[in-house]
Amino acid sequence: MSGATIEVLYFAQVAEHMGTRRETLALAAPTTAAQWLADLVARCPALAPAERLKLAVNQEHVDHRATIRPGDEVAVFEPVTGG
Amino acid sequence: MVVVQTADFDPAALYAALQARAGDAAGATVSFIGTVRDYAPGETTRSLFLDHYPGMCEREIQALCDTAAQRWRILEATVVHRVGELALGDRIVFVGVASAHRGDAFRACEYIIDALKTRAPFWKRETLTSGRAFWVRQDEADAHKTAQWDTRTPHHES
């Protein structure tokens, strides 16, 4: 049944808001990143506004028009601050 | 060479290893070292904690080094970035670029550190001497600097 789920990783402040760094979520069919993020923010309003959140799918930066598919590794985070 | 580690690094050793890899054609080596500074105005920084996305960090930084090698004539590049708990004054990041010529080495080194700041998945949480802690916000000037590299014509292609 691994094809009907996604592995979701949270980092930094997003992880603090979510109360976890990793979870497996059901995803029956492909969806847009924007829709998926809107659902996540509805579940955890502290993450708002969704427009500020950054996403990586399978360890590649993507914008909110990207598609998330069952089996993907999805990371949610705020703008990076390394260096 | 791209390494993400909790331990401190020895800049002299990294420089020597970079030069050894680059060989006799390396007439110019430019390095950048970032250290933990006092970020917050009015209050003193006690420490930083760096969160990161293992795997993606290394891939993103390697991709930046590959892009630098396409845009400028460089021989070798080294990036070492630390994560975890760091104290004020500690080294965070080393970027070293070896090239035949200083112009390419300077530009490639600056490009890599600029782009790293907006693309590599690291996040800093700052703790002040008062005990107050917060996640550092991305500097808009950093984002602007990286965007500028996308439109700038590399020297050797002009």
Interface residues (C-beta under 8 A of the other chain):
Chain A: L9 F11 A12 Q13 A15 A56 Q59 H61 A75 F77 E78 P79 V80 T81 G82 G83
Chain B: G34 L50 D51 H52 Y53 G55 M56 C57 R59 E60 H81 I92 V93 I113 L116 K117 T118 R119 A120 P121 F122 W123 K124 R125 W135 V136 R137 Q138 D139 D142 A143
